[in-house]
Amino acid sequence: MNQSYTEFRFPQIRPHPWKKVFRAQTPEDAIDLTRKLLEYTPKSRLHPLEALSHEFFNELRVEGTQTPSPSNRELPPLFNFSDQELRDKPHLRSVLVPQHYCNNISKWALKVNKQE
């Protein structure tokens, strides 16, 4: 650091409200997720699994959800987390892996076992 500039002070900049950054139609939960992901302080920032469990993604956890029109296809596998992935935040397992997915996996496992 240049010793001639001991008196330098960074300007104080007030934060810009997120509602002014996004369009008016932006869902509140999308703004909240973005705010939490872009948190300046690393320890306050969302853990990746906490981000995935955010309300913004609740629609994806509803049974029967499909991709938007015109394709209207079944969603790809979204909930096939490994035990290792869920080990960091076990309290989020029930949010990240919906009950209907667990039921379908159990039925599939029973069919596989009967065939063996």
QUILIN-V964927 format. One record per backbone hydrogen bond with DSSP energy under -1.0 kcal/mol. NH is the residue of the N-H (numbers start at 1). CO is the residue of the C=O. E is the energy in kcal/mol with one decimal. If there is no record, write none. Layout:
NH,CO,E + NH,CO,E
//
This chain:
5,2,-1.4 + 20,17,-1.4 + 22,18,-1.8 + 26,23,-1.5 + 31,27,-1.7 + 32,28,-2.4 + 33,29,-2.2 + 34,30,-2.2 + 35,31,-2.5 + 36,32,-2.1 + 37,33,-2.2 + 38,34,-2.2 + 44,41,-1.3 + 45,41,-1.0 + 46,36,-1.4 + 51,47,-2.2 + 52,48,-2.0 + 53,49,-1.3 + 54,51,-1.3 + 57,54,-1.8 + 58,55,-2.0 + 60,57,-1.1 + 61,58,-1.3 + 62,59,-1.0 + 65,62,-1.7 + 67,73,-2.9 + 72,68,-1.3 + 81,79,-1.6 + 86,82,-1.7 + 92,89,-2.0 + 93,90,-1.4 + 96,92,-3.0 + 97,93,-2.6 + 102,98,-1.8 + 103,99,-2.6 + 104,100,-1.9 + 105,101,-2.3 + 106,102,-2.3 + 107,103,-2.2 + 108,104,-2.3 + 109,105,-2.7 + 110,106,-2.1 + 111,107,-2.1 + 112,108,-2.2 + 113,109,-2.3 + 114,110,-2.2 + 115,111,-1.7 + 116,112,-1.1
//
